[in-house]
C-alpha cells in the first residue's frame, strides 16, 4: 500500500463512524448554507464519492445544480476526530445505487421508500480533504494545554493533521 492509499483509508476511517456531516453549499445570493446529512455509503468507492439522500424539491438539490462546489464537515467529538471535505456535488438518477444504499433510517425521511418520487441521491466527489485526529486521552490533552498555558508555548503533539489531494 502506498502512503496515499493509507492516507485515503485513514480519511474514510474518520468519516465512516461519524453519524452526520454538515454539507455547506452556496445559495443564489452568494450566502453559504449548511445542512446536516447522513453519509449513506458503508465504504468509499473508487471514485472517492460520498452519497447522501436529499429531497429532490429541497434547497440543496436546487442550488448544487447552479454551483456544485460544496464542503462536508464531520466532527466526532467522542473520538476527537474532525474532517473537512471539499467536493463537487451532482444529483444522480441511479435507481440501482439508491436501492443499494437505502436503509430503514432513510424511510423516516422518504416514506415512499426507495421508489419515493422525492428521493434524490446527491453524490459528492471528494477533491480535497483535511483531517485532524487526536489519539491522546482527554486527560493527556488537558495536561498538554495546561503546560502550554503555564510556559506560554502552544500545545505540542495534540494529534495528526493531514491535507489530502484526493483526485
Secondary structure as GFF3:
##gff-version 3
##sequence-region A 1 167
A	DSSP	alpha_helix	3	16	.	.	.	ID=ss1
A	DSSP	beta_strand	21	26	.	.	.	ID=ss2
A	DSSP	beta_strand	32	37	.	.	.	ID=ss3
A	DSSP	beta_strand	49	55	.	.	.	ID=ss4
A	DSSP	alpha_helix	59	66	.	.	.	ID=ss5
A	DSSP	beta_strand	69	76	.	.	.	ID=ss6
A	DSSP	beta_strand	81	92	.	.	.	ID=ss7
A	DSSP	alpha_helix	95	101	.	.	.	ID=ss8
A	DSSP	alpha_helix	104	109	.	.	.	ID=ss9
A	DSSP	three_ten_helix	113	115	.	.	.	ID=ss10
A	DSSP	beta_strand	119	133	.	.	.	ID=ss11
A	DSSP	alpha_helix	138	151	.	.	.	ID=ss12
A	DSSP	beta_strand	160	165	.	.	.	ID=ss13
###
